[in-house]
Amino acid sequence: MLFQQVKNKIIPDMKMKITKLFTALAVVLLFGCNSNHQESNINLNDGEKWVVNAEMKPHIDKGNELLDNFIQNNGTDFLELANKLKAQNSALVQSCTMKGESHDELHKWLYPHMKLIDNLSKASSLVEANEIISQLEDSFDAYQQHFK
């Protein structure tokens, strides 16, 4: 009986608290960076891709990998995907040492990308989640077009 209570009440409550904590942490870290977060077109660096620092790339690549694996495996647990993507974004923001125009251009991509992941965590159906997942694919494509 105690196990059933833990399984049905405590574990879901803990998952929700962890999700809220990751979301709050990502928002605080993102806005703590003192960047302009207006959504706008990402510019290239005189026709070339912007360089992203080596400490940040693994988190972006891992997020892209998580999304690709979810799609390839016909995943259905979109809330788990959202939580994993949020964790990668939190690590990404924590590893940010970029400055200047490349940093500002990255934020033009990152802020809407994080909003998509937040929307995924709030999706109420797999149909809605799949629409957001498609938008996340487009977002990672935009990253690849503008950054290296």
C-alpha positions in Angstrom: 0.0 0.0 0.0 2.8 2.4 0.8 4.5 1.6 -2.4 1.3 2.3 -4.4 1.0 5.7 -2.6 4.6 6.6 -3.4 4.1 5.5 -7.0 0.8 7.3 -7.6 1.4 10.5 -5.6 4.9 11.3 -4.6 6.8 10.4 -7.8 4.5 12.5 -10.1 4.7 15.4 -7.6 8.5 15.2 -7.7 8.6 15.1 -11.5 6.4 18.2 -11.6 8.6 20.0 -9.1 11.8 19.1 -11.1 10.2 20.3 -14.3 9.2 23.6 -12.7 12.7 24.0 -11.3 14.4 23.4 -14.6 12.1 25.9 -16.3 12.7 28.5 -13.7 16.4 28.0 -13.8 16.5 28.3 -17.6 14.5 31.5 -17.5 16.7 33.0 -14.8 19.9 32.1 -16.5 18.7 33.2 -19.9 17.4 36.6 -18.7 20.4 37.0 -16.4 22.6 37.2 -19.4 21.4 40.8 -20.1 20.7 40.2 -23.7 18.0 41.6 -25.9 15.4 38.8 -26.3 13.3 40.2 -29.1 12.5 37.7 -31.7 14.0 38.8 -35.0 15.8 37.4 -38.0 19.2 35.9 -37.4 21.9 37.6 -39.4 25.0 35.9 -40.7 28.5 37.2 -40.0 29.3 38.9 -43.3 27.8 35.9 -45.1 29.5 33.3 -42.8 28.1 31.3 -40.0 28.7 32.6 -36.4 31.2 30.6 -34.3 29.7 29.2 -31.1 32.1 28.5 -28.3 33.2 24.9 -27.8 31.7 24.7 -24.3 28.2 25.3 -25.6 28.2 23.1 -28.8 27.8 19.8 -27.0 24.5 20.9 -25.3 23.1 22.1 -28.6 24.2 18.9 -30.4 22.8 16.7 -27.6 19.4 18.5 -27.8 19.3 17.9 -31.6 20.3 14.3 -31.1 17.5 13.8 -28.5 15.0 15.3 -30.9 16.2 13.2 -33.8 16.1 10.0 -31.7 12.5 10.8 -30.5 11.4 11.3 -34.1 13.2 8.3 -35.5 11.8 6.0 -32.8 8.3 7.4 -33.1 8.5 8.5 -29.5 5.3 9.3 -27.6 6.5 10.6 -24.3 6.9 14.2 -25.3 7.0 15.4 -21.7 10.1 13.4 -21.1 11.6 14.8 -24.3 10.7 18.3 -23.1 12.4 17.8 -19.8 15.5 16.4 -21.4 15.7 19.3 -23.8 15.2 21.8 -20.9 18.1 20.1 -19.1 20.3 20.6 -22.2 19.3 24.2 -22.5 20.0 24.9 -18.8 23.5 23.4 -19.3 23.9 25.5 -22.5 23.0 28.7 -20.8 25.3 27.9 -17.8 28.2 27.3 -20.2 27.7 30.6 -22.1 30.9 32.7 -22.3 30.2 34.3 -25.6 30.2 38.0 -26.0 29.4 40.6 -28.6 27.5 40.2 -31.9 27.8 36.4 -32.1 26.3 36.1 -28.6 23.4 38.4 -29.6 22.7 36.5 -32.7 22.7 33.2 -30.8 20.1 34.6 -28.5 17.9 35.4 -31.4 17.8 31.7 -32.1 17.9 30.5 -28.5 15.0 32.5 -27.0 12.3 31.3 -29.4 13.8 27.8 -29.3 13.4 27.7 -25.5 9.8 29.0 -25.9 9.1 26.0 -28.2 10.5 23.6 -25.6 8.4 25.2 -22.9 5.3 24.9 -25.2 6.2 21.2 -25.7 6.2 20.7 -21.9 2.6 22.2 -21.8 1.2 20.3 -24.8 -2.0 18.5 -24.0 -1.9 15.9 -26.7 0.5 14.0 -28.9 -1.0 15.8 -32.0 -0.2 19.2 -30.4 3.2 17.9 -29.4 4.1 16.7 -32.9 3.3 20.1 -34.3 5.8 21.7 -31.8 8.3 18.9 -32.5 8.1 19.9 -36.2 8.8 23.5 -35.2 11.8 22.3 -33.1 13.2 20.5 -36.1 12.9 23.8 -38.0 14.6 25.6 -35.1 17.6 23.2 -35.1 17.8 23.6 -38.9 18.0 27.4 -38.5 20.7 26.9 -35.9 22.7 24.8 -38.4 22.2 27.5 -41.1 23.6 30.3 -39.0 26.1 28.8 -36.5 29.1 26.5 -36.5 
